[in-house]
Amino acid sequence: MEKLHNILLVDDDEVSNYIHSDLLTSLQISDHITTISDGLAALGYLTEAYKKSGNNVFFVPDIIFLDINMPMMNGFEFLEHFGKRLSEFSPKPRIYMLTTSLLQEEMTRAEKYKHLIDGYLEKPLSSEMVMGLL
């Protein structure tokens, strides 16, 4: 299996970011793991990463793990803006939405963005889940 260049974790929960970052590091599947605490900051990061690809500060992600419930800009709002700017973000990263509970209303709402997301996962991530995505 070829290593990924960057995995982007977008979650306002520091504990989740720590656990997921630690898991991904232990799996040794990516050169970089970037954590960001809200959707708005994630869009800013992506803008810089695609503008300055290969600049050793902002790395274009291969995968984004996107939490649904965050302040500033939640996961669905992120997807709305991401979709409008999709042409700027090429190649498109695989996006997996994360939630603490698989609520039917969230899954139904996620259907609106099925052209942008590659999956819908319950937190916390496990090594089996991650390896299954690769």
MODELLER restraints for C-alpha pairs under 7 A, 6 or more apart:
rsr = mdl.restraints
at = mdl.atoms
rsr.add(forms.Gaussian(group=physical.xy_distance, feature=features.Distance(at['CA:3:A'], at['CA:29:A']), mean=5.02, stdev=0.5))
rsr.add(forms.Gaussian(group=physical.xy_distance, feature=features.Distance(at['CA:3:A'], at['CA:30:A']), mean=5.24, stdev=0.5))
rsr.add(forms.Gaussian(group=physical.xy_distance, feature=features.Distance(at['CA:3:A'], at['CA:31:A']), mean=6.95, stdev=0.5))
rsr.add(forms.Gaussian(group=physical.xy_distance, feature=features.Distance(at['CA:4:A'], at['CA:29:A']), mean=5.94, stdev=0.5))
rsr.add(forms.Gaussian(group=physical.xy_distance, feature=features.Distance(at['CA:4:A'], at['CA:30:A']), mean=4.37, stdev=0.5))
rsr.add(forms.Gaussian(group=physical.xy_distance, feature=features.Distance(at['CA:4:A'], at['CA:31:A']), mean=6.38, stdev=0.5))
rsr.add(forms.Gaussian(group=physical.xy_distance, feature=features.Distance(at['CA:4:A'], at['CA:62:A']), mean=6.40, stdev=0.5))
rsr.add(forms.Gaussian(group=physical.xy_distance, feature=features.Distance(at['CA:5:A'], at['CA:30:A']), mean=5.39, stdev=0.5))
rsr.add(forms.Gaussian(group=physical.xy_distance, feature=features.Distance(at['CA:5:A'], at['CA:31:A']), mean=5.05, stdev=0.5))
rsr.add(forms.Gaussian(group=physical.xy_distance, feature=features.Distance(at['CA:5:A'], at['CA:32:A']), mean=6.09, stdev=0.5))
rsr.add(forms.Gaussian(group=physical.xy_distance, feature=features.Distance(at['CA:5:A'], at['CA:61:A']), mean=6.85, stdev=0.5))
rsr.add(forms.Gaussian(group=physical.xy_distance, feature=features.Distance(at['CA:5:A'], at['CA:62:A']), mean=6.57, stdev=0.5))
rsr.add(forms.Gaussian(group=physical.xy_distance, feature=features.Distance(at['CA:6:A'], at['CA:30:A']), mean=5.72, stdev=0.5))
rsr.add(forms.Gaussian(group=physical.xy_distance, feature=features.Distance(at['CA:6:A'], at['CA:31:A']), mean=6.02, stdev=0.5))
rsr.add(forms.Gaussian(group=physical.xy_distance, feature=features.Distance(at['CA:6:A'], at['CA:32:A']), mean=4.56, stdev=0.5))
rsr.add(forms.Gaussian(group=physical.xy_distance, feature=features.Distance(at['CA:6:A'], at['CA:33:A']), mean=5.57, stdev=0.5))
rsr.add(forms.Gaussian(group=physical.xy_distance, feature=features.Distance(at['CA:6:A'], at['CA:59:A']), mean=6.24, stdev=0.5))
rsr.add(forms.Gaussian(group=physical.xy_distance, feature=features.Distance(at['CA:6:A'], at['CA:60:A']), mean=6.49, stdev=0.5))
rsr.add(forms.Gaussian(group=physical.xy_distance, feature=features.Distance(at['CA:6:A'], at['CA:61:A']), mean=4.57, stdev=0.5))
rsr.add(forms.Gaussian(group=physical.xy_distance, feature=features.Distance(at['CA:6:A'], at['CA:62:A']), mean=5.70, stdev=0.5))
rsr.add(forms.Gaussian(group=physical.xy_distance, feature=features.Distance(at['CA:7:A'], at['CA:30:A']), mean=6.71, stdev=0.5))
rsr.add(forms.Gaussian(group=physical.xy_distance, feature=features.Distance(at['CA:7:A'], at['CA:32:A']), mean=6.42, stdev=0.5))
rsr.add(forms.Gaussian(group=physical.xy_distance, feature=features.Distance(at['CA:7:A'], at['CA:33:A']), mean=4.88, stdev=0.5))
rsr.add(forms.Gaussian(group=physical.xy_distance, feature=features.Distance(at['CA:7:A'], at['CA:34:A']), mean=6.21, stdev=0.5))
rsr.add(forms.Gaussian(group=physical.xy_distance, feature=features.Distance(at['CA:7:A'], at['CA:61:A']), mean=5.24, stdev=0.5))
rsr.add(forms.Gaussian(group=physical.xy_distance, feature=features.Distance(at['CA:7:A'], at['CA:62:A']), mean=5.95, stdev=0.5))
rsr.add(forms.Gaussian(group=physical.xy_distance, feature=features.Distance(at['CA:7:A'], at['CA:63:A']), mean=5.03, stdev=0.5))
rsr.add(forms.Gaussian(group=physical.xy_distance, feature=features.Distance(at['CA:7:A'], at['CA:64:A']), mean=5.96, stdev=0.5))
rsr.add(forms.Gaussian(group=physical.xy_distance, feature=features.Distance(at['CA:8:A'], at['CA:33:A']), mean=6.00, stdev=0.5))
rsr.add(forms.Gaussian(group=physical.xy_distance, feature=features.Distance(at['CA:8:A'], at['CA:34:A']), mean=4.82, stdev=0.5))
rsr.add(forms.Gaussian(group=physical.xy_distance, feature=features.Distance(at['CA:8:A'], at['CA:35:A']), mean=5.89, stdev=0.5))
rsr.add(forms.Gaussian(group=physical.xy_distance, feature=features.Distance(at['CA:8:A'], at['CA:61:A']), mean=5.85, stdev=0.5))
rsr.add(forms.Gaussian(group=physical.xy_distance, feature=features.Distance(at['CA:8:A'], at['CA:63:A']), mean=6.26, stdev=0.5))
rsr.add(forms.Gaussian(group=physical.xy_distance, feature=features.Distance(at['CA:8:A'], at['CA:64:A']), mean=4.68, stdev=0.5))
rsr.add(forms.Gaussian(group=physical.xy_distance, feature=features.Distance(at['CA:8:A'], at['CA:65:A']), mean=6.28, stdev=0.5))
rsr.add(forms.Gaussian(group=physical.xy_distance, feature=features.Distance(at['CA:9:A'], at['CA:17:A']), mean=6.80, stdev=0.5))
rsr.add(forms.Gaussian(group=physical.xy_distance, feature=features.Distance(at['CA:9:A'], at['CA:34:A']), mean=6.07, stdev=0.5))
rsr.add(forms.Gaussian(group=physical.xy_distance, feature=features.Distance(at['CA:9:A'], at['CA:35:A']), mean=4.65, stdev=0.5))
rsr.add(forms.Gaussian(group=physical.xy_distance, feature=features.Distance(at['CA:9:A'], at['CA:36:A']), mean=6.17, stdev=0.5))
rsr.add(forms.Gaussian(group=physical.xy_distance, feature=features.Distance(at['CA:9:A'], at['CA:64:A']), mean=5.94, stdev=0.5))
rsr.add(forms.Gaussian(group=physical.xy_distance, feature=features.Distance(at['CA:9:A'], at['CA:65:A']), mean=4.98, stdev=0.5))
rsr.add(forms.Gaussian(group=physical.xy_distance, feature=features.Distance(at['CA:9:A'], at['CA:66:A']), mean=6.39, stdev=0.5))
rsr.add(forms.Gaussian(group=physical.xy_distance, feature=features.Distance(at['CA:10:A'], at['CA:35:A']), mean=5.97, stdev=0.5))
rsr.add(forms.Gaussian(group=physical.xy_distance, feature=features.Distance(at['CA:10:A'], at['CA:36:A']), mean=4.87, stdev=0.5))
rsr.add(forms.Gaussian(group=physical.xy_distance, feature=features.Distance(at['CA:10:A'], at['CA:37:A']), mean=5.64, stdev=0.5))
rsr.add(forms.Gaussian(group=physical.xy_distance, feature=features.Distance(at['CA:10:A'], at['CA:38:A']), mean=6.09, stdev=0.5))
rsr.add(forms.Gaussian(group=physical.xy_distance, feature=features.Distance(at['CA:10:A'], at['CA:39:A']), mean=6.77, stdev=0.5))
rsr.add(forms.Gaussian(group=physical.xy_distance, feature=features.Distance(at['CA:10:A'], at['CA:42:A']), mean=6.74, stdev=0.5))
rsr.add(forms.Gaussian(group=physical.xy_distance, feature=features.Distance(at['CA:10:A'], at['CA:65:A']), mean=6.10, stdev=0.5))
rsr.add(forms.Gaussian(group=physical.xy_distance, feature=features.Distance(at['CA:10:A'], at['CA:66:A']), mean=4.92, stdev=0.5))
rsr.add(forms.Gaussian(group=physical.xy_distance, feature=features.Distance(at['CA:10:A'], at['CA:67:A']), mean=6.04, stdev=0.5))
rsr.add(forms.Gaussian(group=physical.xy_distance, feature=features.Distance(at['CA:11:A'], at['CA:17:A']), mean=6.55, stdev=0.5))
rsr.add(forms.Gaussian(group=physical.xy_distance, feature=features.Distance(at['CA:11:A'], at['CA:36:A']), mean=6.37, stdev=0.5))
rsr.add(forms.Gaussian(group=physical.xy_distance, feature=features.Distance(at['CA:11:A'], at['CA:37:A']), mean=4.85, stdev=0.5))
rsr.add(forms.Gaussian(group=physical.xy_distance, feature=features.Distance(at['CA:11:A'], at['CA:38:A']), mean=6.06, stdev=0.5))
rsr.add(forms.Gaussian(group=physical.xy_distance, feature=features.Distance(at['CA:11:A'], at['CA:66:A']), mean=6.50, stdev=0.5))
rsr.add(forms.Gaussian(group=physical.xy_distance, feature=features.Distance(at['CA:11:A'], at['CA:67:A']), mean=5.11, stdev=0.5))
rsr.add(forms.Gaussian(group=physical.xy_distance, feature=features.Distance(at['CA:11:A'], at['CA:70:A']), mean=6.76, stdev=0.5))
rsr.add(forms.Gaussian(group=physical.xy_distance, feature=features.Distance(at['CA:12:A'], at['CA:37:A']), mean=4.12, stdev=0.5))
rsr.add(forms.Gaussian(group=physical.xy_distance, feature=features.Distance(at['CA:12:A'], at['CA:38:A']), mean=5.80, stdev=0.5))
rsr.add(forms.Gaussian(group=physical.xy_distance, feature=features.Distance(at['CA:12:A'], at['CA:70:A']), mean=5.71, stdev=0.5))
rsr.add(forms.Gaussian(group=physical.xy_distance, feature=features.Distance(at['CA:17:A'], at['CA:35:A']), mean=6.68, stdev=0.5))
rsr.add(forms.Gaussian(group=physical.xy_distance, feature=features.Distance(at['CA:20:A'], at['CA:125:A']), mean=6.44, stdev=0.5))
rsr.add(forms.Gaussian(group=physical.xy_distance, feature=features.Distance(at['CA:21:A'], at['CA:33:A']), mean=6.71, stdev=0.5))
rsr.add(forms.Gaussian(group=physical.xy_distance, feature=features.Distance(at['CA:23:A'], at['CA:127:A']), mean=6.96, stdev=0.5))
rsr.add(forms.Gaussian(group=physical.xy_distance, feature=features.Distance(at['CA:36:A'], at['CA:42:A']), mean=6.13, stdev=0.5))
rsr.add(forms.Gaussian(group=physical.xy_distance, feature=features.Distance(at['CA:38:A'], at['CA:70:A']), mean=6.01, stdev=0.5))
rsr.add(forms.Gaussian(group=physical.xy_distance, feature=features.Distance(at['CA:38:A'], at['CA:71:A']), mean=6.52, stdev=0.5))
rsr.add(forms.Gaussian(group=physical.xy_distance, feature=features.Distance(at['CA:38:A'], at['CA:72:A']), mean=6.40, stdev=0.5))
rsr.add(forms.Gaussian(group=physical.xy_distance, feature=features.Distance(at['CA:38:A'], at['CA:73:A']), mean=6.11, stdev=0.5))
rsr.add(forms.Gaussian(group=physical.xy_distance, feature=features.Distance(at['CA:39:A'], at['CA:73:A']), mean=4.85, stdev=0.5))
rsr.add(forms.Gaussian(group=physical.xy_distance, feature=features.Distance(at['CA:39:A'], at['CA:74:A']), mean=5.88, stdev=0.5))
rsr.add(forms.Gaussian(group=physical.xy_distance, feature=features.Distance(at['CA:39:A'], at['CA:75:A']), mean=6.31, stdev=0.5))
rsr.add(forms.Gaussian(group=physical.xy_distance, feature=features.Distance(at['CA:39:A'], at['CA:78:A']), mean=5.19, stdev=0.5))
rsr.add(forms.Gaussian(group=physical.xy_distance, feature=features.Distance(at['CA:40:A'], at['CA:72:A']), mean=6.67, stdev=0.5))
rsr.add(forms.Gaussian(group=physical.xy_distance, feature=features.Distance(at['CA:40:A'], at['CA:73:A']), mean=5.55, stdev=0.5))
rsr.add(forms.Gaussian(group=physical.xy_distance, feature=features.Distance(at['CA:40:A'], at['CA:78:A']), mean=6.93, stdev=0.5))
rsr.add(forms.Gaussian(group=physical.xy_distance, feature=features.Distance(at['CA:45:A'], at['CA:58:A']), mean=6.87, stdev=0.5))
rsr.add(forms.Gaussian(group=physical.xy_distance, feature=features.Distance(at['CA:46:A'], at['CA:60:A']), mean=6.88, stdev=0.5))
rsr.add(forms.Gaussian(group=physical.xy_distance, feature=features.Distance(at['CA:48:A'], at['CA:58:A']), mean=6.41, stdev=0.5))
rsr.add(forms.Gaussian(group=physical.xy_distance, feature=features.Distance(at['CA:49:A'], at['CA:58:A']), mean=4.55, stdev=0.5))
rsr.add(forms.Gaussian(group=physical.xy_distance, feature=features.Distance(at['CA:49:A'], at['CA:59:A']), mean=5.25, stdev=0.5))
rsr.add(forms.Gaussian(group=physical.xy_distance, feature=features.Distance(at['CA:49:A'], at['CA:60:A']), mean=5.15, stdev=0.5))
rsr.add(forms.Gaussian(group=physical.xy_distance, feature=features.Distance(at['CA:50:A'], at['CA:60:A']), mean=6.16, stdev=0.5))
rsr.add(forms.Gaussian(group=physical.xy_distance, feature=features.Distance(at['CA:50:A'], at['CA:89:A']), mean=6.36, stdev=0.5))
rsr.add(forms.Gaussian(group=physical.xy_distance, feature=features.Distance(at['CA:53:A'], at['CA:59:A']), mean=6.38, stdev=0.5))
rsr.add(forms.Gaussian(group=physical.xy_distance, feature=features.Distance(at['CA:53:A'], at['CA:60:A']), mean=6.46, stdev=0.5))
rsr.add(forms.Gaussian(group=physical.xy_distance, feature=features.Distance(at['CA:61:A'], at['CA:93:A']), mean=5.98, stdev=0.5))
rsr.add(forms.Gaussian(group=physical.xy_distance, feature=features.Distance(at['CA:62:A'], at['CA:93:A']), mean=4.77, stdev=0.5))
rsr.add(forms.Gaussian(group=physical.xy_distance, feature=features.Distance(at['CA:62:A'], at['CA:94:A']), mean=6.27, stdev=0.5))
rsr.add(forms.Gaussian(group=physical.xy_distance, feature=features.Distance(at['CA:63:A'], at['CA:93:A']), mean=5.17, stdev=0.5))
rsr.add(forms.Gaussian(group=physical.xy_distance, feature=features.Distance(at['CA:63:A'], at['CA:94:A']), mean=4.67, stdev=0.5))
rsr.add(forms.Gaussian(group=physical.xy_distance, feature=features.Distance(at['CA:63:A'], at['CA:95:A']), mean=5.81, stdev=0.5))
rsr.add(forms.Gaussian(group=physical.xy_distance, feature=features.Distance(at['CA:64:A'], at['CA:93:A']), mean=6.60, stdev=0.5))
rsr.add(forms.Gaussian(group=physical.xy_distance, feature=features.Distance(at['CA:64:A'], at['CA:94:A']), mean=6.16, stdev=0.5))
rsr.add(forms.Gaussian(group=physical.xy_distance, feature=features.Distance(at['CA:64:A'], at['CA:95:A']), mean=4.73, stdev=0.5))
rsr.add(forms.Gaussian(group=physical.xy_distance, feature=features.Distance(at['CA:64:A'], at['CA:96:A']), mean=6.20, stdev=0.5))
rsr.add(forms.Gaussian(group=physical.xy_distance, feature=features.Distance(at['CA:65:A'], at['CA:95:A']), mean=6.04, stdev=0.5))
rsr.add(forms.Gaussian(group=physical.xy_distance, feature=features.Distance(at['CA:65:A'], at['CA:96:A']), mean=4.98, stdev=0.5))
rsr.add(forms.Gaussian(group=physical.xy_distance, feature=features.Distance(at['CA:65:A'], at['CA:97:A']), mean=5.95, stdev=0.5))
rsr.add(forms.Gaussian(group=physical.xy_distance, feature=features.Distance(at['CA:65:A'], at['CA:98:A']), mean=6.50, stdev=0.5))
rsr.add(forms.Gaussian(group=physical.xy_distance, feature=features.Distance(at['CA:66:A'], at['CA:75:A']), mean=6.14, stdev=0.5))
rsr.add(forms.Gaussian(group=physical.xy_distance, feature=features.Distance(at['CA:66:A'], at['CA:95:A']), mean=6.92, stdev=0.5))
rsr.add(forms.Gaussian(group=physical.xy_distance, feature=features.Distance(at['CA:66:A'], at['CA:96:A']), mean=6.02, stdev=0.5))
rsr.add(forms.Gaussian(group=physical.xy_distance, feature=features.Distance(at['CA:66:A'], at['CA:97:A']), mean=4.71, stdev=0.5))
rsr.add(forms.Gaussian(group=physical.xy_distance, feature=features.Distance(at['CA:66:A'], at['CA:98:A']), mean=5.61, stdev=0.5))
rsr.add(forms.Gaussian(group=physical.xy_distance, feature=features.Distance(at['CA:67:A'], at['CA:75:A']), mean=5.74, stdev=0.5))
rsr.add(forms.Gaussian(group=physical.xy_distance, feature=features.Distance(at['CA:67:A'], at['CA:97:A']), mean=5.78, stdev=0.5))
rsr.add(forms.Gaussian(group=physical.xy_distance, feature=features.Distance(at['CA:67:A'], at['CA:98:A']), mean=4.58, stdev=0.5))
rsr.add(forms.Gaussian(group=physical.xy_distance, feature=features.Distance(at['CA:67:A'], at['CA:99:A']), mean=5.99, stdev=0.5))
rsr.add(forms.Gaussian(group=physical.xy_distance, feature=features.Distance(at['CA:68:A'], at['CA:74:A']), mean=5.65, stdev=0.5))
rsr.add(forms.Gaussian(group=physical.xy_distance, feature=features.Distance(at['CA:68:A'], at['CA:75:A']), mean=4.19, stdev=0.5))
rsr.add(forms.Gaussian(group=physical.xy_distance, feature=features.Distance(at['CA:68:A'], at['CA:76:A']), mean=6.54, stdev=0.5))
rsr.add(forms.Gaussian(group=physical.xy_distance, feature=features.Distance(at['CA:68:A'], at['CA:97:A']), mean=6.55, stdev=0.5))
rsr.add(forms.Gaussian(group=physical.xy_distance, feature=features.Distance(at['CA:68:A'], at['CA:98:A']), mean=6.17, stdev=0.5))
rsr.add(forms.Gaussian(group=physical.xy_distance, feature=features.Distance(at['CA:68:A'], at['CA:99:A']), mean=5.98, stdev=0.5))
rsr.add(forms.Gaussian(group=physical.xy_distance, feature=features.Distance(at['CA:69:A'], at['CA:75:A']), mean=6.42, stdev=0.5))
rsr.add(forms.Gaussian(group=physical.xy_distance, feature=features.Distance(at['CA:94:A'], at['CA:117:A']), mean=6.77, stdev=0.5))
rsr.add(forms.Gaussian(group=physical.xy_distance, feature=features.Distance(at['CA:94:A'], at['CA:118:A']), mean=5.92, stdev=0.5))
rsr.add(forms.Gaussian(group=physical.xy_distance, feature=features.Distance(at['CA:95:A'], at['CA:116:A']), mean=6.99, stdev=0.5))
rsr.add(forms.Gaussian(group=physical.xy_distance, feature=features.Distance(at['CA:95:A'], at['CA:117:A']), mean=4.82, stdev=0.5))
rsr.add(forms.Gaussian(group=physical.xy_distance, feature=features.Distance(at['CA:95:A'], at['CA:118:A']), mean=5.42, stdev=0.5))
rsr.add(forms.Gaussian(group=physical.xy_distance, feature=features.Distance(at['CA:95:A'], at['CA:119:A']), mean=6.99, stdev=0.5))
rsr.add(forms.Gaussian(group=physical.xy_distance, feature=features.Distance(at['CA:96:A'], at['CA:117:A']), mean=5.87, stdev=0.5))
rsr.add(forms.Gaussian(group=physical.xy_distance, feature=features.Distance(at['CA:96:A'], at['CA:118:A']), mean=5.56, stdev=0.5))
rsr.add(forms.Gaussian(group=physical.xy_distance, feature=features.Distance(at['CA:96:A'], at['CA:119:A']), mean=4.75, stdev=0.5))
rsr.add(forms.Gaussian(group=physical.xy_distance, feature=features.Distance(at['CA:96:A'], at['CA:120:A']), mean=5.60, stdev=0.5))
rsr.add(forms.Gaussian(group=physical.xy_distance, feature=features.Distance(at['CA:96:A'], at['CA:121:A']), mean=6.81, stdev=0.5))
rsr.add(forms.Gaussian(group=physical.xy_distance, feature=features.Distance(at['CA:97:A'], at['CA:119:A']), mean=6.32, stdev=0.5))
rsr.add(forms.Gaussian(group=physical.xy_distance, feature=features.Distance(at['CA:97:A'], at['CA:120:A']), mean=4.77, stdev=0.5))
rsr.add(forms.Gaussian(group=physical.xy_distance, feature=features.Distance(at['CA:97:A'], at['CA:121:A']), mean=6.04, stdev=0.5))
rsr.add(forms.Gaussian(group=physical.xy_distance, feature=features.Distance(at['CA:98:A'], at['CA:120:A']), mean=6.14, stdev=0.5))
rsr.add(forms.Gaussian(group=physical.xy_distance, feature=features.Distance(at['CA:98:A'], at['CA:121:A']), mean=4.98, stdev=0.5))
rsr.add(forms.Gaussian(group=physical.xy_distance, feature=features.Distance(at['CA:98:A'], at['CA:122:A']), mean=5.64, stdev=0.5))
rsr.add(forms.Gaussian(group=physical.xy_distance, feature=features.Distance(at['CA:98:A'], at['CA:123:A']), mean=6.03, stdev=0.5))
rsr.add(forms.Gaussian(group=physical.xy_distance, feature=features.Distance(at['CA:99:A'], at['CA:121:A']), mean=6.46, stdev=0.5))
rsr.add(forms.Gaussian(group=physical.xy_distance, feature=features.Distance(at['CA:99:A'], at['CA:122:A']), mean=5.03, stdev=0.5))
rsr.add(forms.Gaussian(group=physical.xy_distance, feature=features.Distance(at['CA:99:A'], at['CA:123:A']), mean=5.64, stdev=0.5))
rsr.add(forms.Gaussian(group=physical.xy_distance, feature=features.Distance(at['CA:100:A'], at['CA:122:A']), mean=5.52, stdev=0.5))
rsr.add(forms.Gaussian(group=physical.xy_distance, feature=features.Distance(at['CA:100:A'], at['CA:123:A']), mean=5.06, stdev=0.5))
rsr.add(forms.Gaussian(group=physical.xy_distance, feature=features.Distance(at['CA:101:A'], at['CA:122:A']), mean=6.11, stdev=0.5))
rsr.add(forms.Gaussian(group=physical.xy_distance, feature=features.Distance(at['CA:102:A'], at['CA:122:A']), mean=6.38, stdev=0.5))
